[in-house]
Amino acid sequence: MEGNSNEALEGLFDEMIKILNSDVTKKKKMNSLIKLMNRAEDSNKDASRNQAKLILRMKNLQKYIVKDHKTATCSFTEPNKEDFLSCERPASPTAGCGAPFGPELMFSHTFSRLQKIKKKIGIVKVAVGGTTLYENWSKSQQNSKNNYWWALRDAVAASKGSIEAFVWFQGEEESLLERQASEKYLDRLTELVKNVRTEIRKAAPSKFETIGDVPVVIVELGQWPYADLPYGKAVIKAQQKFVKRDNNAILVKTGAGDDRKKGLSEFYHFDAAAMLIIGDRIAKGLQALLDQKKAE
């Protein structure tokens, strides 16, 4: 997930912050947020209400989200571009770790807040839009044109053992392709996670006793693939099956389902509000995995 948070509605993030900063009642803020989100492309009134409610629950969001994070950094590698490397910079809406940001922005704030021992956090993001897991990311196809396994591998190696977990947010392209791609998604996802975990453990053998000790967060596809793409439900089912089979993996919901009152943006790249909500959920999901490990 690159993080094209401005596509659904240009300026949504800035207008949302203005509403949160306004000196009006919570009810008026809620109504203004709903109206704002209803202006976004492919909006749904129930999903807009749900997003507004969830954003309002993020206490003091408008005060901290616009600033450079003091202890969290992000980098964004786009291996399909000529200048694909980026240096670490403090996480912020203008850091350039997306277009302009993705889930990493809210993740940095929520995950930092959940840490009992305060420490620096680095988010290493590698992404290319419109890619399939098998052709573009699998190790088995690393010698093929437009395969970016090397970028994942090199990002892990460059971290010098500092990576603590792996987050995977992808699958829309398989939802568009032939049935075979979606049917094979579970096996291909399992293989990818195994290979990434192997690289992470190789970089930090003293941190992880086995490759299975590396926590994995799978971000489920959203409402657009679920409702509108021919094989979206099949890919989502594969993501759910993977997490059920892996006791050190967790699934993060992004609004797919028949109950739109629990939904998020239905735009194919989500919207700025949904990006913040998803980032918050990824942070909480990862923390749940880490807490589970400590309790064992």
C-alpha positions in Angstrom: 0.0 0.0 0.0 1.7 3.2 -1.2 -0.8 5.5 0.5 -2.6 7.7 -1.9 -4.5 9.5 0.8 -5.4 12.6 -1.3 -7.0 10.9 -4.3 -10.5 10.3 -2.9 -10.8 14.0 -2.0 -8.0 16.6 -2.3 -7.5 18.4 1.0 -9.7 16.1 3.1 -7.0 15.7 5.7 -6.5 19.5 6.1 -10.2 20.2 6.3 -10.6 17.4 8.8 -8.0 19.0 11.1 -9.7 22.3 10.8 -13.0 20.8 11.9 -11.3 19.0 14.9 -9.7 22.3 15.9 -12.9 24.3 15.7 -14.5 25.7 18.8 -17.9 23.9 18.5 -19.6 21.0 20.2 -18.7 17.4 19.6 -22.0 16.8 17.8 -21.4 19.7 15.4 -17.9 18.3 14.7 -19.4 14.9 14.0 -21.9 16.3 11.5 -19.2 18.4 9.8 -16.9 15.4 9.5 -19.7 13.3 8.0 -20.5 16.0 5.4 -16.8 16.3 4.6 -16.3 12.5 4.1 -19.5 12.3 2.1 -17.8 14.6 -0.5 -15.1 12.0 -1.1 -15.2 9.8 -4.2 -17.2 6.5 -3.7 -18.3 7.6 -0.3 -21.1 5.8 1.6 -23.1 7.7 4.2 -22.9 4.8 6.8 -19.2 4.4 6.3 -18.7 8.2 6.5 -20.5 8.2 9.8 -18.4 5.4 11.1 -15.2 7.0 10.1 -16.2 10.3 11.7 -17.0 8.5 14.9 -13.7 6.7 14.9 -11.7 9.9 14.1 -13.4 11.7 17.0 -12.3 8.9 19.3 -8.7 9.6 18.6 -8.1 12.0 21.4 -6.2 15.2 20.5 -5.5 13.9 17.0 -5.5 17.4 15.6 -2.7 18.5 17.9 -0.1 15.8 17.4 -0.8 14.4 13.9 0.4 17.6 12.0 3.8 17.7 13.7 7.0 15.8 13.1 7.0 12.8 15.3 9.7 13.1 18.0 10.7 9.4 18.2 9.3 7.7 15.0 10.8 7.8 11.6 9.8 6.5 8.2 11.4 5.7 4.9 9.7 4.9 1.6 11.4 2.8 -1.1 9.7 2.6 -4.5 11.8 0.1 -6.4 10.1 0.7 -9.7 11.4 4.3 -9.8 14.8 5.5 -10.8 15.4 7.4 -7.5 13.8 4.7 -5.4 15.7 5.1 -2.2 14.6 7.5 0.5 16.3 8.4 3.8 14.6 8.2 7.2 12.7 11.3 8.3 10.4 12.0 11.2 6.9 10.6 10.5 4.5 13.4 9.5 1.8 14.2 6.9 4.4 15.8 4.7 7.3 13.3 5.3 6.8 11.8 1.8 6.3 8.2 3.0 3.3 8.0 0.8 1.3 10.3 -1.5 1.3 12.2 0.8 0.9 9.5 3.5 -0.4 6.0 4.2 -1.1 4.0 7.3 2.4 4.5 8.6 1.5 8.0 9.8 -1.1 7.0 12.4 0.7 3.8 13.1 3.7 5.8 14.3 1.6 7.7 16.9 -0.5 4.8 18.2 2.3 2.3 18.4 4.6 4.8 20.2 1.8 5.5 22.7 1.3 1.8 23.4 4.9 1.2 24.3 5.5 0.8 28.0 9.1 1.6 27.5 9.6 4.6 25.3 12.0 4.0 22.4 12.6 5.1 18.9 10.6 3.5 16.1 11.6 3.1 12.5 9.1 2.3 9.8 10.7 0.8 6.6 8.1 1.0 3.8 8.6 -0.8 0.5 5.7 -0.5 -2.0 4.7 -0.3 -5.7 1.1 0.1 -6.8 -0.7 -2.2 -9.1 1.5 -5.3 -8.4 0.7 -9.0 -7.8 2.3 -11.0 -5.0 3.6 -13.8 -7.3 5.0 -11.8 -10.3 6.3 -8.8 -8.5 7.2 -9.8 -4.9 7.9 -13.5 -4.7 11.4 -14.8 -4.3 10.8 -17.6 -6.8 10.3 -14.9 -9.5 13.3 -12.8 -8.5 15.0 -13.0 -11.9 11.9 -11.8 -13.7 11.4 -8.3 -15.0 9.6 -6.0 -12.6 10.1 -8.3 -9.6 10.9 -6.4 -6.4 11.9 -9.2 -4.0 15.4 -7.7 -3.9 14.0 -4.5 -2.5 12.3 -6.4 0.4 15.5 -8.4 1.0 17.8 -5.4 0.9 15.5 -3.3 3.1 15.7 -6.0 5.8 19.5 -6.4 5.4 20.0 -2.6 5.6 18.1 -2.5 8.9 20.9 -4.5 10.5 18.7 -6.5 12.8 16.4 -3.7 14.0 13.2 -5.0 12.3 10.7 -6.3 14.8 7.8 -7.4 12.6 6.4 -7.6 9.0 3.2 -5.9 7.8 1.7 -6.9 4.4 -1.0 -4.8 2.7 -1.7 -6.0 -0.9 -4.0 -8.1 -3.0 -6.3 -5.8 -5.0 -4.5 -6.7 -8.3 -5.2 -10.4 -7.7 -8.9 -9.5 -7.1 -9.0 -8.2 -10.7 -7.2 -11.1 -12.4 -8.2 -14.5 -13.4 -9.6 -16.9 -10.8 -6.3 -18.9 -10.7 -4.5 -15.9 -9.1 -7.0 -15.5 -6.3 -7.2 -19.3 -5.7 -3.4 -19.5 -5.3 -3.1 -16.4 -3.1 -3.0 -18.4 0.2 0.0 -20.5 -0.9 1.8 -17.5 -2.4 1.2 -15.4 0.7 2.4 -18.3 2.9 5.6 -18.6 0.8 6.3 -14.8 0.9 5.9 -14.5 4.6 8.2 -17.5 5.2 10.9 -15.9 3.0 10.6 -12.5 4.6 10.7 -14.0 8.1 13.8 -15.9 7.1 15.5 -12.7 6.0 14.5 -10.9 9.2 15.8 -13.7 11.4 19.0 -13.9 9.3 19.6 -10.3 10.1 18.9 -10.8 13.9 19.4 -14.4 14.8 19.7 -13.7 18.5 16.3 -11.8 18.5 14.2 -14.6 16.9 14.7 -18.3 17.9 12.8 -19.4 14.8 11.4 -17.7 11.8 7.9 -18.2 13.2 8.8 -15.9 16.1 8.7 -12.9 13.7 5.3 -11.2 14.2 3.2 -10.7 11.0 0.3 -8.3 10.4 -1.9 -9.0 7.3 -4.0 -6.0 6.3 -7.3 -7.3 4.9 -8.6 -5.9 1.6 -11.3 -3.2 1.9 -14.9 -2.8 0.6 -14.0 -2.1 -3.0 -12.4 -5.5 -3.8 -15.0 -7.2 -1.5 -18.1 -5.8 -3.3 -16.9 -4.8 -6.8 -14.0 -7.0 -7.9 -14.6 -10.5 -9.3 -12.2 -12.3 -7.0 -12.0 -9.9 -4.0 -13.8 -12.2 -1.7 -11.5 -15.1 -2.6 -8.4 -13.0 -1.8 -9.9 -11.9 1.5 -10.8 -15.5 2.4 -7.1 -16.5 1.7 -5.9 -13.7 4.0 -8.2 -14.9 6.7 -7.1 -18.5 6.3 -3.5 -17.5 6.5 -3.9 -15.8 9.8 -6.0 -18.7 11.2 -3.1 -21.1 10.4 -0.3 -18.9 11.8 -0.3 -18.4 15.6 2.0 -15.4 15.3 0.0 -13.4 12.7 -3.0 -11.1 13.0 -5.6 -9.8 10.6 -6.4 -6.0 10.5 -9.9 -5.2 9.1 -10.3 -2.3 6.6 -14.0 -2.2 6.2 -14.9 -5.2 4.0 -18.3 -6.8 4.6 -22.1 -6.4 4.3 -22.6 -4.2 7.3 -21.7 -0.7 6.0 -22.2 0.8 9.5 -18.9 -0.8 10.3 -17.3 0.1 7.0 -14.6 2.5 5.9 -14.0 4.4 2.6 -15.1 2.4 -0.4 -12.6 4.3 -2.7 -10.0 1.9 -4.1 -7.2 3.8 -2.4 -9.3 4.6 0.6 -9.3 8.3 1.9 -7.2 10.2 4.3 -9.5 9.4 7.3 -9.5 5.7 6.5 -5.7 5.7 6.2 -5.5 7.1 9.8 -7.9 4.5 11.1 -6.1 1.6 9.4 -2.8 2.8 10.7 -4.3 2.9 14.2 -5.6 -0.7 13.8 -2.3 -2.0 12.5 -0.5 -0.6 15.6 -3.0 -2.1 18.0 -2.9 -5.4 16.1 0.9 -5.6 16.3 0.9 -4.6 19.9 -1.6 -7.5 20.6 0.8 -9.9 19.0 3.8 -8.6 21.0 1.8 -8.8 24.3 0.7 -12.4 23.4 4.3 -13.4 22.9 5.3 -11.9 26.3 2.5 -13.8 28.0 3.6 -17.2 26.7 
